[in-house]
């Protein structure tokens, strides 16, 4: 029997081997609407008038005015799939509601589960009555640990933007769930599966990990994407529209934290010699057919050219799976990050396809997307408007694999999204409010319409996510009011099923032992293609067709193969089930803060103070405010791993700050103490100060400025006297 060995050590508990269907094809005639599901009647929409950023509320609860655009629900990076589920984010209308919502549709059972979050649409510059179309909610799911991640586009806010400081502690919003929340049963898919912040809410001001808080300032346009191994990545733009930069970051499913950002280009590029103008970018970073790639349009800070907003089409890719190095333009010419000169990766100029040359009379906004086929054909779509001649052109720019230059065609209908499957390219969009699909061979412009709805409801706008040969089109019905219906259409693109002999057919997940000596690890095997499979684990043979979970396995390394009935071929794997560890660590007190350091044990960790749960976290190092006498408990996900516990005694380690000082010392004492008696002795044991001090906010100020330099000892008269050594310099 021919064996196909894939030796991969599973320290992350999951191997995702999808290669984005490199070997499948599409037939022309069988693209069909599989199902249409109403998600809600109450999707928030800005149905009022376009107004200024400081205009007052119109006083009409039925008319929601806006600053940029009308769309907010079914907008942005708002739909993703995971296993049999489709996840969609939205805001609930009307104008006076605005709550953030997360819906999950089960494609097998047909059930819909929705979570309401307590926070709401913020509005332009924190003016809730002015709709802000950038404030979308990106959703991403990590297939390695089943966590759900939500990022709210705050459109480059910071502690000083808005200028009134009203979002100084709310300029970045991130929510995330506990592990495996994405596939919980409907009745367990609830708000409490999301991790609380230190204030008991669900908005986090940063993503847990090593990146400092300064990396989360002035960010906008969040999008999640995955690589072939199932790693979840996210990118955003930092800075403004004509000086900003794209940066991306990867989630570590082992630790539940995020890494460091990688900057693709530079903020304020004109600081680099030879760069005349700053520039920003509008586009996408994606992982397509084995590489991290970027495609965008540039917004140049040149107020004297013919372009009102964007110009140009730009494309590059990295041969480094992390995206940190080995970047090349479409000709294969290398460049390093951060990129200063966008012209190094320029593909073409849409403005060359219209006649006007008047200042600010070429408008290039929207209609941009790109993809790459399995053969390496690059396809880019863009749109350009000539405002003087009232002409709009949809452009298709493509480069067949092996060619040196791009071809641009004006014989192109446009559309919402590009998608590639094998050597084919799909174009999906709305025509008169109804969905259509076109298909072409890679490296050509020969698009053929293979599906178009001819009846039924009409839609105003939507966003598309395509996975496993199906288009998940998340749409808002063309209706009226500030609360309008949202639908999900699932369109089968008639992509041939995955060949069961290919390694990307299987997803293998290992679940570690929960507690020491329990021997209750699991192996979960999922196949994309239904077939008769056989595998042998620990001498026992298992037969399955698509999915199987093998339980009660002791920790260790497992080597096994999956055989296919009637096919002389196997796929073989090496998987590690991790051993459990008891919860260990330290709780140390500094001033009136408890610093927790977890060394071993499985998260999420539940933090309890005086019997009341404060929050859950996957972070192994964190702090919380405490008072004298508080009882702190840290519990792991599994009760059998034990807990960490400490009763706070702020009296046993009183300190003064700064020490040494020139004479002014602050002593931190428990908030419960209003007054305190202090005696100060010099090095000769002479009493130099004896006084009752009044505490303020847990502090007492001691002034020795009129005393000689030297060493002093403070006696704090408590139930048990405490002595503190002071040095006056």
Order of alpha helices (4+ residues) and beta strands (2+ residues): beta-beta-beta-beta-beta-beta-beta-beta-beta-beta-beta-beta-beta-beta-beta-beta-beta-beta-beta-beta-beta-beta-beta-beta-beta-beta-beta-beta-beta-beta-beta-beta-beta-beta-beta-beta-beta-beta-beta-beta-beta-beta-beta-beta-beta-beta-beta-beta-beta-beta-beta-beta-beta-beta
